[in-house]
Amino acid sequence: MIKFTTIAAVLLAATLTACASGGGTILTVNGQAITRDQLDTKLENSSTPVTARNVLQLMVTDDLIDQYAQSHKITVSQAEIDKIENQYKAQYPANQWDQLLKARGLSEQDVQDLIRRQIVLDKAVGNGVHIMPSQIAAYFKLNHAQLDQPAQARARHILVADLATAQKVEADLKAGKDFAAEAKQYSMDPGSKDNGGELGLFPRGRMVPTFDAYVFSGPIGKISAPIKSPLGYHIIQIEARTPASKATLANSTAKITQMLKQQQESPLIQQFLQQLQTTAKIDVSDQRFAGLFPTPLPAAAAPAPAPTK
């Protein structure tokens, strides 16, 4: 299973934007060069303060994972990547996901590359992790309340400052005008106006009280009358709604299995990455980074091939 916390850490910390080629070689990883231009591109696009040494270590790790996947014939399909990315996107309203990538200087391809490498690591060490039914039952007994699912809704809205504008927007929409175009023209919500007013999927209690009350009780698909809140006036269209559900051992087993597997895999992945690095042939040309990478271990200590799935 993929460790989403690892993906989140990258999204919220250092950028992993695509690199330019060329420039003088800083080092080679098993014969594969990392250039000054590539490192400079990473540093220029970084959204947070990072050192060249830290970024270079990340670049080396990426190359080592890619090389391991190639040499051990570990393939990752686009469907596997999409499944994980869609699960991750579901934790954010659609516009927030796009804003997060933009703020971190990330492209969709950067995120997919990160997920692909996480899947490679899972395939490399995952077969050594086994979750027993007794472990799942014990976790459920201690944490069942946290596994309950709150009621959720998906909606879009147009936020305006005054009642007269809200009534005009309501009339426009009920006359057949396009919701997305009206949102772009009138909405004061910078997070949703350019995304058709979409707020994505959210649980009960996340929005301001009057908005929340309407979304979890109003008719699905209809254009609302103006709803007043401390933010202004909202015209809302509820797109979908799901009721709260109580966790049971049966409906929680897959989620618990994933969480427990992530916990057990985490130290194994760290050990695996350390071993990849210490057994790699890393030749440093730029003396600023001399001593950053350890001397390779004997060949006999190299990582074993990934178990056959």
Secondary structure in CASP SS format (residue, H / E / C, confidence):
PFRMAT SS
TARGET T0000
AUTHOR 0000-0000-0000
METHOD secondary structure of the structure
MODEL  1
M C 1.00
I C 1.00
K C 1.00
F H 1.00
T H 1.00
T H 1.00
I H 1.00
A H 1.00
A H 1.00
V H 1.00
L H 1.00
L H 1.00
A C 1.00
A C 1.00
T C 1.00
L C 1.00
T C 1.00
A C 1.00
C C 1.00
A C 1.00
S C 1.00
G C 1.00
G C 1.00
G C 1.00
T E 1.00
I E 1.00
L E 1.00
T E 1.00
V E 1.00
N C 1.00
G C 1.00
Q E 1.00
A E 1.00
I E 1.00
T E 1.00
R H 1.00
D H 1.00
Q H 1.00
L H 1.00
D H 1.00
T H 1.00
K H 1.00
L H 1.00
E H 1.00
N H 1.00
S C 1.00
S C 1.00
T C 1.00
P C 1.00
V C 1.00
T C 1.00
A H 1.00
R H 1.00
N H 1.00
V H 1.00
L H 1.00
Q H 1.00
L H 1.00
M H 1.00
V H 1.00
T H 1.00
D H 1.00
D H 1.00
L H 1.00
I H 1.00
D H 1.00
Q H 1.00
Y H 1.00
A H 1.00
Q H 1.00
S H 1.00
H C 1.00
K C 1.00
I C 1.00
T C 1.00
V C 1.00
S C 1.00
Q H 1.00
A H 1.00
E H 1.00
I H 1.00
D H 1.00
K H 1.00
I H 1.00
E H 1.00
N H 1.00
Q H 1.00
Y H 1.00
K H 1.00
A C 1.00
Q C 1.00
Y C 1.00
P C 1.00
A H 1.00
N H 1.00
Q H 1.00
W H 1.00
D H 1.00
Q H 1.00
L H 1.00
L H 1.00
K H 1.00
A H 1.00
R C 1.00
G C 1.00
L C 1.00
S C 1.00
E H 1.00
Q H 1.00
D H 1.00
V H 1.00
Q H 1.00
D H 1.00
L H 1.00
I H 1.00
R H 1.00
R H 1.00
Q H 1.00
I H 1.00
V H 1.00
L H 1.00
D H 1.00
K H 1.00
A H 1.00
V H 1.00
G H 1.00
N H 1.00
G H 1.00
V C 1.00
H C 1.00
I C 1.00
M C 1.00
P H 1.00
S H 1.00
Q H 1.00
I H 1.00
A H 1.00
A H 1.00
Y H 1.00
F H 1.00
K H 1.00
L H 1.00
N H 1.00
H H 1.00
A H 1.00
Q H 1.00
L H 1.00
D C 1.00
Q E 1.00
P C 1.00
A C 1.00
Q E 1.00
A E 1.00
R E 1.00
A E 1.00
R E 1.00
H E 1.00
I E 1.00
L E 1.00
V E 1.00
A C 1.00
D C 1.00
L H 1.00
A H 1.00
T H 1.00
A H 1.00
Q H 1.00
K H 1.00
V H 1.00
E H 1.00
A H 1.00
D H 1.00
L H 1.00
K H 1.00
A C 1.00
G C 1.00
K C 1.00
D C 1.00
F H 1.00
A H 1.00
A H 1.00
E H 1.00
A H 1.00
K H 1.00
Q H 1.00
Y H 1.00
S C 1.00
M C 1.00
D C 1.00
P C 1.00
G C 1.00
S C 1.00
K H 1.00
D H 1.00
N H 1.00
G C 1.00
G C 1.00
E E 1.00
L E 1.00
G E 1.00
L E 1.00
F E 1.00
P E 1.00
R C 1.00
G C 1.00
R C 1.00
M C 1.00
V C 1.00
P H 1.00
T H 1.00
F H 1.00
D H 1.00
A H 1.00
Y H 1.00
V H 1.00
F C 1.00
S C 1.00
G C 1.00
P C 1.00
I E 1.00
G C 1.00
K C 1.00
I E 1.00
S C 1.00
A C 1.00
P C 1.00
I E 1.00
K E 1.00
S E 1.00
P C 1.00
L C 1.00
G E 1.00
Y E 1.00
H E 1.00
I E 1.00
I E 1.00
Q E 1.00
I E 1.00
E E 1.00
A E 1.00
R E 1.00
T E 1.00
P C 1.00
A C 1.00
S E 1.00
K C 1.00
A C 1.00
T C 1.00
L H 1.00
A H 1.00
N H 1.00
S H 1.00
T H 1.00
A H 1.00
K H 1.00
I H 1.00
T H 1.00
Q H 1.00
M H 1.00
L H 1.00
K H 1.00
Q H 1.00
Q H 1.00
Q H 1.00
E H 1.00
S H 1.00
P H 1.00
L H 1.00
I H 1.00
Q H 1.00
Q H 1.00
F H 1.00
L H 1.00
Q H 1.00
Q H 1.00
L H 1.00
Q H 1.00
T H 1.00
T H 1.00
A C 1.00
K C 1.00
I E 1.00
D E 1.00
V E 1.00
S C 1.00
D C 1.00
Q H 1.00
R H 1.00
F H 1.00
A C 1.00
G C 1.00
L C 1.00
F C 1.00
P C 1.00
T C 1.00
P C 1.00
L C 1.00
P C 1.00
A H 1.00
A H 1.00
A H 1.00
A C 1.00
P C 1.00
A C 1.00
P C 1.00
A C 1.00
P C 1.00
T C 1.00
K C 1.00
END
